Amino acid sequence: MQFRINLLLFSFAVLLTAVSCSSIPKKTIDTKGSYSWNRESFEINPENQSFTSEGEVTMWIDNVRFKGKFNGDYQILSSASNKWRMMITGPFNVSVATVIINGMSAHIFHDGIWESKPWPEISGGLFNADVDGDIFSVMLGGRFKFEGVCARIDESSKLCKMNEVYYRQSGAEITEILSGDLSIIRENGSWKGIRKGKYTFIFTNKKIETGSFDESLFGLPKEERDEFEDI
């Protein structure tokens, strides 16, 4: 899926670079191991039920028009686990994309128009992977409620599974996520997404705050009525 997003060509002309030669972190989650699973539930950051997060994002774009690494900034608002608003900007604070997620439906604003598609399709175009609300919450420092099964894998770590997504918990923190063929590993303060041996995205959270938001932010804006229509 190709996104013709506002001023993207300019952003990429400035920021397009070769893929980093630094070593890609290796996943440690083994889904085929023999585990003694037990029912378990826990919550992380329950105080952040409604929150906003800001930071830096890197996306590896692989389509006909653009190939390479794009660095930008993000601001993400969430009022519930299935309601998100994401704003991505490039150099000089140029708007690159605004994305609204409401359950499985999603909308992306680019080139002055809103485009509506299922979230997995939009997510695949932006991040080369399907990233759900629980994964976003863990990466951005928001609320995360786990209800599934866990198994001890060493003295300080557990492997937990919920809805076919695996989480490695070290102490009180999630340090690794495995969703299908997408591995997301926390390293040096960043969450790094890896799929088929290549980076898909990196989120580096710089700021998180609790807050309340108008629900209209998580839906398509209403079209303003032209006063001349009544003439």
DRENFI-65769 format. One line per field, with one value per residue: x, y, z of N, C-alpha, C, O, CB in turn. Coordinates in steps of 0.02 Angstrom, whole numbers, m for minus. Glycine has a CB too. Layout:
! DRENFI-65769
n_X = X_... .
n_Y = Y_... .
n_Z = Z_... .
ca_X = X_... .
ca_Y = Y_... .
ca_Z = Z_... .
c_X = X_... .
c_Y = Y_... .
c_Z = Z_... .
o_X = X_... .
o_Y = Y_... .
o_Z = Z_... .
cb_X = X_... .
cb_Y = Y_... .
cb_Z = Z_... .
***
This chain:
! DRENFI-65769
n_X = 42_28_61_16_65_52_172_271_369_459_502_565_666_751_780_805_903_1035_999_1031_1187_1204_1196_1055_943_920_785_720_614_542_427_403_447_444_328_265_116_17_m134_m146_m152_m120_m81_m8_48_m83_m133_m127_m244_m303_m207_m68_69_234_371_508_506_552_536_544_532_468_429_373_393_469_612_695_753_654_652_563_448_326_161_47_m117_m227_m382_m439_m411_m438_m446_m365_m261_m145_m11_109_260_379_539_565_444_346_190_164_79_m85_m166_m311_m375_m502_m554_m561_m575_m501_m424_m332_m251_m198_m120_m222_m341_m451_m425_m502_m480_m466_m382_m270_m225_m186_m90_1_50_113_200_244_189_61_6_m66_m181_m143_m6_41_14_103_228_222_208_84_m74_m92_m174_m162_m226_m210_m102_46_220_361_525_655_751_718_626_473_371_233_68_m62_m206_m138_m23_140_227_374_413_512_553_452_426_385_486_500_409_311_224_149_252_318_437_463_574_641_768_901_817_726_594_606_551_556_551_557_697_729_724_568_509_549_515_541_507_481_406_267_100_m44_m216_m373_m478_m572_m698_m720_m598_m564_m631_m687_m671_m810_m886_m879_m1019_m1054_m1096_m1151_m1222_m1354_m1405 .
n_Y = m60_106_266_428_550_709_821_725_689_795_781_656_681_756_672_541_400_277_111_78_10_m45_m178_m285_m310_m470_m584_m659_m732_m889_m979_m1112_m1183_m1291_m1259_m1223_m1172_m1050_m975_m798_m627_m453_m278_m139_24_77_200_276_281_366_455_552_539_580_587_516_442_313_252_119_126_36_35_66_203_256_209_169_247_339_475_550_644_607_628_554_520_441_383_268_89_54_170_292_431_486_589_624_704_785_856_1027_1032_991_928_759_646_613_503_413_297_187_58_m74_3_136_294_397_550_637_733_828_759_637_466_312_154_m20_m40_m134_m130_5_15_m79_m9_100_48_m75_m184_m257_m170_m175_m100_m138_m164_m38_32_m27_8_147_184_183_125_m50_m197_m358_m518_m677_m814_m864_m911_m962_m924_m898_m849_m714_m681_m695_m780_m726_m746_m685_m678_m734_m658_m637_m594_m544_m532_m446_m431_m302_m253_m251_m316_m368_m411_m523_m540_m635_m637_m526_m452_m357_m265_m202_m88_7_111_124_57_m71_m127_m278_m372_m515_m513_m379_m204_m128_m22_106_164_297_350_509_587_575_600_606_634_707_692_766_670_687_696_570_530_553_720_834_890_1058_1161_1243_1410_1465_1366_1373_1473 .
n_Z = 0_m47_15_m21_55_136_81_84_m7_2_134_130_39_113_221_180_196_196_256_424_478_599_718_721_852_931_942_1090_1129_1129_1053_1040_1144_1291_1410_1573_1590_1674_1730_1733_1784_1764_1782_1697_1719_1762_1793_1681_1596_1503_1394_1329_1219_1172_1056_962_800_690_528_416_251_115_m33_m203_m230_m123_m36_106_257_366_473_604_707_835_900_1004_1049_1163_1216_1254_1248_1118_1048_960_913_801_761_644_609_501_452_505_568_481_431_411_419_483_586_629_739_773_849_734_623_530_487_379_355_217_88_94_106_183_202_215_286_338_497_502_369_347_449_400_289_348_448_406_469_573_707_861_984_1116_1101_1059_1179_1272_1214_1217_1348_1406_1476_1513_1516_1565_1535_1536_1505_1591_1605_1697_1644_1679_1825_1839_1741_1647_1526_1441_1374_1274_1178_1068_1062_1120_1269_1347_1512_1620_1781_1834_1710_1535_1412_1287_1140_1043_899_790_650_689_788_933_1018_1166_1181_1238_1280_1177_1074_963_811_722_577_478_483_463_507_551_619_739_898_1006_1157_1228_1312_1420_1468_1573_1534_1479_1336_1203_1129_996_935_898_789_618_558_555_405_359_333_183_173_60_2_32_m42 .
ca_X = 0_69_29_39_50_67_242_315_428_508_530_611_725_796_798_817_971_1044_980_1086_1227_1210_1169_985_936_893_729_733_552_538_357_399_475_398_316_213_75_m31_m175_m119_m175_m84_m88_50_29_m156_m151_m126_m300_m308_m141_m35_140_272_439_537_488_587_499_579_484_489_381_400_413_517_647_745_738_625_653_517_422_257_120_m6_m167_m269_m432_m456_m365_m455_m455_m300_m249_m73_14_179_288_447_582_533_377_300_144_172_17_m126_m201_m361_m392_m560_m565_m529_m579_m448_m425_m267_m256_m140_m137_m283_m401_m453_m432_m525_m465_m456_m319_m212_m200_m150_m31_49_81_157_250_259_166_m1_20_m130_m182_m104_65_54_14_166_284_217_204_15_m103_m91_m206_m149_m265_m192_m63_117_264_428_577_717_740_693_584_417_342_160_33_m132_m230_m85_34_184_261_425_411_571_533_385_424_385_548_498_342_311_157_160_323_344_469_473_623_661_841_927_763_683_561_627_513_595_511_596_767_739_686_506_499_579_482_579_461_515_362_200_58_m114_m260_m437_m483_m637_m706_m720_m531_m555_m676_m676_m699_m871_m876_m912_m1069_m1042_m1154_m1178_m1264_m1425_m1425 .
ca_Y = 0_166_326_492_593_780_843_669_691_842_752_602_709_780_623_474_377_205_75_76_m51_m70_m245_m288_m351_m537_m602_m712_m769_m953_m1001_m1184_m1215_m1327_m1214_m1238_m1112_m1037_m916_m741_m561_m398_m214_m95_94_84_271_307_257_414_485_575_521_615_561_509_380_296_203_94_125_m9_31_86_274_273_153_195_260_405_496_604_650_587_640_505_526_383_388_199_43_48_237_324_483_490_641_615_762_779_913_1093_1020_982_873_702_607_607_439_402_226_175_m13_m98_54_187_347_431_614_652_772_866_717_580_401_264_84_m57_m23_m175_m108_68_m2_m111_41_144_14_m141_m234_m241_m153_m162_m51_m161_m156_33_53_m48_46_219_197_188_70_m116_m246_m425_m573_m734_m865_m848_m966_m939_m947_m896_m822_m646_m668_m738_m774_m722_m750_m663_m666_m755_m613_m657_m539_m562_m487_m448_m392_m274_m221_m289_m301_m396_m431_m561_m545_m665_m634_m461_m449_m289_m274_m140_m83_75_159_125_m5_m83_m178_m316_m422_m548_m493_m309_m157_m101_43_118_216_320_394_563_620_547_636_587_689_689_719_767_610_705_687_501_519_598_787_848_938_1122_1177_1304_1455_1481_1312_1390_1529 .
ca_Z = 0_m53_42_m48_112_127_80_100_m51_30_195_113_5_166_271_155_208_192_316_472_479_666_725_739_912_919_985_1139_1140_1094_1059_1033_1204_1336_1465_1621_1588_1728_1720_1769_1762_1794_1747_1694_1712_1762_1800_1615_1555_1448_1397_1268_1218_1120_1048_895_766_629_488_357_196_62_m88_m267_m231_m71_m3_151_327_378_543_618_775_841_959_1002_1102_1170_1269_1271_1215_1047_1018_954_864_792_717_627_576_474_467_510_594_425_442_365_419_542_584_681_746_816_839_674_571_536_437_373_320_175_28_103_107_229_171_266_272_400_528_482_304_357_489_356_246_387_490_378_516_608_776_892_1038_1173_1085_1064_1249_1303_1187_1231_1419_1428_1515_1482_1559_1540_1561_1494_1539_1598_1627_1718_1598_1718_1891_1838_1683_1630_1459_1448_1310_1273_1109_1021_1066_1175_1304_1396_1569_1663_1839_1824_1645_1473_1376_1220_1117_981_870_724_632_710_854_957_1072_1200_1183_1246_1287_1118_1053_894_777_673_540_425_487_447_547_525_651_806_938_1065_1193_1263_1360_1426_1516_1576_1514_1450_1268_1171_1089_924_908_877_733_562_569_517_352_372_282_145_181_m5_m22_44_m85 .
c_X = 44_30_60_23_82_141_290_378_481_542_581_674_776_823_812_890_974_1024_1041_1121_1233_1174_1096_978_901_836_750_671_550_467_350_427_421_389_260_170_27_m70_m148_m148_m134_m96_m23_24_m47_m178_m156_m182_m311_m244_m120_39_173_342_460_517_531_547_541_528_511_433_413_428_470_547_700_718_713_625_605_498_349_226_60_m52_m208_m317_m456_m411_m378_m465_m389_m302_m174_m56_89_203_359_488_542_459_324_256_154_108_m18_m167_m249_m379_m450_m581_m527_m533_m526_m452_m356_m277_m192_m163_m204_m347_m394_m464_m449_m512_m462_m387_m262_m182_m161_m86_22_85_130_215_270_237_100_15_m45_m123_m142_m29_83_60_80_224_282_212_134_m8_m98_m119_m198_m194_m253_m156_11_155_332_479_647_701_706_642_528_398_267_128_m39_m151_m176_m28_74_220_313_425_472_559_462_376_419_447_549_428_351_239_164_233_354_372_479_514_642_737_861_872_716_651_574_588_555_550_553_668_781_698_621_491_539_540_527_536_500_472_295_163_m12_m156_m326_m445_m556_m643_m707_m651_m520_m606_m660_m706_m761_m856_m914_m959_m1052_m1105_m1187_m1222_m1338_m1450_m1453 .
c_Y = 62_227_387_544_661_796_786_670_737_812_698_628_732_722_553_455_302_173_67_9_m80_m137_m242_m333_m417_m551_m659_m755_m831_m980_m1077_m1222_m1251_m1286_m1240_m1176_m1109_m974_m858_m677_m508_m335_m175_m24_104_157_306_279_301_455_511_560_557_585_559_442_373_242_184_84_81_m15_61_157_288_209_182_208_332_418_554_605_627_617_594_515_462_393_319_153_35_115_274_379_494_545_631_676_749_840_979_1087_1015_921_820_661_615_544_434_328_220_103_m37_m48_107_235_381_494_628_688_807_825_663_517_350_193_47_m43_m68_m154_m43_56_m35_m62_85_107_m55_m197_m210_m231_m135_m116_m73_m150_m82_55_34_m5_119_235_204_128_4_m166_m315_m475_m633_m787_m844_m910_m937_m967_m941_m862_m753_m632_m719_m728_m777_m720_m729_m648_m680_m706_m632_m595_m569_m510_m498_m402_m367_m244_m271_m268_m327_m420_m470_m569_m571_m665_m566_m466_m376_m293_m206_m140_m9_128_165_56_m15_m142_m211_m369_m449_m523_m421_m265_m138_m32_45_175_233_371_446_593_585_585_607_647_662_725_717_706_624_696_617_480_567_667_798_900_1002_1139_1244_1349_1472_1426_1329_1446_1502 .
c_Z = 0_m28_9_5_103_135_97_56_m24_91_178_78_56_208_245_162_199_259_361_471_549_672_749_800_896_967_1031_1152_1097_1104_1058_1094_1244_1399_1510_1630_1647_1712_1763_1741_1798_1753_1751_1681_1712_1769_1733_1570_1494_1449_1329_1274_1159_1116_975_865_703_593_428_302_140_11_m150_m265_m182_m42_43_220_336_453_553_691_776_904_952_1062_1104_1229_1292_1231_1141_1013_1020_901_860_742_706_588_553_493_465_531_539_438_389_361_486_535_643_681_795_806_778_617_583_477_437_330_282_113_34_105_161_188_225_243_338_429_507_414_309_396_445_311_284_419_464_425_547_682_811_952_1099_1161_1088_1137_1283_1279_1209_1305_1445_1467_1477_1533_1529_1575_1515_1534_1539_1621_1644_1669_1629_1784_1891_1782_1676_1557_1467_1379_1318_1201_1057_1016_1128_1203_1351_1451_1613_1722_1829_1755_1589_1433_1304_1203_1052_958_799_707_649_781_871_1020_1100_1207_1188_1247_1228_1107_979_865_722_642_483_423_471_495_512_555_715_838_997_1101_1234_1319_1361_1481_1515_1556_1489_1384_1244_1125_1014_893_880_824_677_576_527_464_368_314_249_148_115_m32_m15_m2_m151 .
o_X = 90_m27_121_m27_131_170_345_432_540_603_635_728_837_881_830_934_923_1032_1096_1089_1263_1126_1079_1005_857_838_791_676_556_450_296_430_361_436_215_184_0_m44_m129_m167_m115_m120_13_m18_m73_m235_m184_m169_m326_m229_m149_69_145_370_435_512_545_525_570_486_569_394_471_481_515_511_745_665_747_600_607_528_315_260_26_m28_m223_m296_m489_m376_m334_m489_m361_m339_m142_m84_127_171_394_475_493_418_266_282_152_86_13_m200_m231_m395_m447_m621_m468_m497_m509_m480_m327_m308_m138_m218_m240_m401_m339_m508_m414_m531_m457_m339_m207_m122_m107_m33_82_144_181_272_308_264_86_35_m77_m68_m110_7_135_106_108_265_335_211_124_31_m101_m90_m223_m200_m283_m176_34_127_357_479_693_643_670_618_535_408_240_158_m74_m117_m169_13_46_240_298_435_483_555_417_325_445_459_593_392_394_199_184_274_409_336_501_493_656_766_840_879_671_678_556_591_586_516_580_696_840_646_618_465_559_534_547_530_546_498_268_191_m37_m133_m334_m422_m595_m597_m696_m645_m473_m621_m624_m762_m764_m819_m972_m942_m1038_m1159_m1245_m1256_m1380_m1508_m1473 .
o_Y = 70_237_398_578_670_786_799_653_722_817_696_600_729_723_509_490_269_203_51_m43_m133_m151_m201_m388_m420_m532_m701_m807_m828_m1002_m1103_m1283_m1242_m1278_m1275_m1133_m1160_m926_m868_m673_m517_m339_m177_m14_136_174_360_256_276_487_493_568_563_562_596_392_422_193_226_39_87_m63_80_171_328_162_217_183_379_378_603_570_629_630_595_519_432_409_314_175_14_117_287_376_509_547_630_697_707_873_985_1129_1031_868_834_643_623_533_450_300_246_87_m21_m55_122_219_392_492_630_676_814_854_646_514_346_174_78_m34_m42_m160_m36_83_m21_m71_106_131_m90_m252_m150_m278_m86_m94_m31_m130_m64_92_75_17_149_294_229_86_3_m175_m329_m476_m638_m803_m811_m956_m892_m1027_m974_m848_m736_m576_m777_m674_m824_m696_m753_m610_m643_m711_m641_m551_m614_m451_m553_m341_m407_m213_m327_m208_m309_m444_m453_m600_m534_m692_m551_m482_m336_m322_m159_m186_31_181_207_5_27_m198_m177_m406_m411_m514_m402_m286_m132_11_m6_229_188_428_428_620_567_599_586_704_602_782_674_693_580_691_606_421_616_671_774_948_1001_1132_1293_1328_1493_1435_1303_1464_1541 .
o_Z = 40_m46_11_0_67_189_122_79_m27_99_208_85_44_228_284_137_195_311_337_464_559_635_792_801_853_1026_1014_1183_1036_1159_1074_1095_1233_1438_1488_1671_1669_1685_1821_1683_1856_1696_1801_1637_1667_1752_1728_1514_1440_1499_1277_1327_1105_1166_933_900_668_624_394_305_121_11_m151_m294_m197_m26_19_238_316_492_515_732_725_954_901_1119_1052_1285_1344_1186_1104_957_1073_852_911_687_754_540_581_543_428_516_549_455_329_307_538_484_699_628_850_762_769_567_640_425_490_277_311_88_m16_105_181_145_276_187_391_392_495_404_279_380_453_295_257_418_497_422_548_716_793_970_1131_1207_1116_1154_1319_1319_1218_1323_1501_1488_1415_1587_1475_1636_1461_1590_1493_1651_1609_1655_1606_1798_1937_1777_1695_1530_1496_1331_1363_1167_1009_970_1182_1166_1390_1438_1638_1714_1816_1741_1593_1423_1265_1247_1011_992_754_746_627_828_829_1070_1064_1236_1147_1218_1229_1128_938_890_682_677_443_370_465_520_451_520_742_808_1034_1079_1271_1368_1308_1534_1463_1561_1480_1376_1263_1086_973_832_842_815_687_603_470_476_388_255_282_129_114_m83_m51_0_m195 .
cb_X = m48_90_37_4_74_26_251_278_407_474_475_576_705_760_743_795_995_1116_950_1061_1296_1181_1211_941_897_948_667_759_491_592_315_435_509_424_299_243_36_6_m249_m41_m251_m7_m145_101_58_m185_m100_m58_m364_m373_m90_m48_149_275_444_613_413_661_430_617_468_508_315_347_354_484_678_775_799_554_725_455_429_251_98_21_m212_m227_m491_m532_m369_m517_m510_m247_m287_m45_m1_190_286_445_640_537_357_338_71_231_31_m172_m151_m424_m330_m620_m640_m562_m649_m378_m482_m213_m271_m100_m136_m288_m413_m508_m367_m599_m398_m464_m327_m233_m258_m194_m50_15_29_116_223_333_219_m55_72_m162_m252_m117_81_m2_m44_180_283_158_242_m29_m176_m19_m281_m75_m342_m149_m72_128_270_443_574_775_805_750_626_356_369_140_37_m142_m256_m115_12_235_210_495_346_636_581_371_485_319_607_549_296_346_121_121_331_289_537_404_686_626_874_977_791_723_484_703_450_658_444_562_806_720_729_448_424_656_411_648_416_534_353_202_57_m133_m227_m496_m439_m649_m770_m744_m479_m559_m750_m706_m647_m927_m900_m859_m1139_m1024_m1132_m1122_m1248_m1435_m1364 .
cb_Y = 0_177_329_510_561_821_899_604_712_908_722_551_767_829_618_469_397_187_7_91_m38_m20_m286_m315_m313_m590_m622_m682_m725_m1003_m971_m1207_m1163_m1399_m1145_m1262_m1110_m1031_m930_m740_m551_m412_m173_m117_123_44_306_297_253_459_435_651_444_691_492_517_379_271_232_28_196_m80_67_81_318_315_104_257_247_409_514_598_722_511_717_433_588_319_429_184_m25_6_276_272_549_422_713_550_823_770_917_1130_1076_973_898_658_532_670_379_447_184_226_m28_m163_85_154_399_385_671_588_727_916_685_589_381_274_77_m134_m26_m248_m99_120_m48_m163_83_179_7_m148_m248_m296_m94_m228_m38_m236_m184_72_21_m122_42_246_258_197_86_m137_m230_m444_m555_m712_m934_m790_m1021_m961_m908_m859_m818_m598_m667_m724_m830_m659_m822_m600_m595_m767_m538_m710_m494_m569_m497_m428_m332_m221_m177_m277_m329_m455_m369_m630_m476_m628_m647_m406_m487_m252_m312_m132_m117_91_225_146_m3_m97_m149_m348_m390_m538_m535_m294_m94_m148_56_134_195_350_352_617_695_471_712_561_733_706_680_833_574_776_701_455_526_569_841_872_909_1178_1180_1287_1518_1497_1247_1409_1577 .
cb_Z = 62_m127_120_m116_177_175_129_91_m121_49_238_69_m41_210_320_81_277_174_299_541_450_717_774_681_967_927_943_1204_1126_1120_1004_971_1247_1352_1440_1690_1522_1796_1738_1764_1776_1799_1778_1638_1648_1819_1844_1581_1597_1455_1423_1256_1212_1133_1077_897_747_643_466_372_170_91_m71_m322_m214_m16_m56_123_371_348_566_575_802_842_965_1000_1090_1180_1245_1256_1248_1039_1056_936_881_768_745_585_622_399_417_442_642_358_442_386_405_552_585_670_770_800_833_652_568_539_451_342_369_157_m34_51_38_283_131_280_234_388_602_478_255_393_547_314_213_441_559_364_571_598_781_914_1059_1186_1015_1029_1286_1287_1111_1195_1436_1368_1532_1459_1571_1550_1565_1436_1505_1648_1572_1791_1533_1679_1929_1832_1620_1677_1411_1489_1281_1318_1102_953_1067_1152_1343_1363_1610_1624_1850_1877_1636_1432_1413_1213_1106_990_871_670_558_707_854_969_1047_1269_1121_1191_1301_1056_1068_891_747_706_514_357_443_374_561_540_664_801_961_1044_1239_1215_1344_1441_1501_1646_1462_1499_1220_1132_1108_914_963_937_755_497_554_563_284_380_313_70_216_m54_17_116_m99 .
***
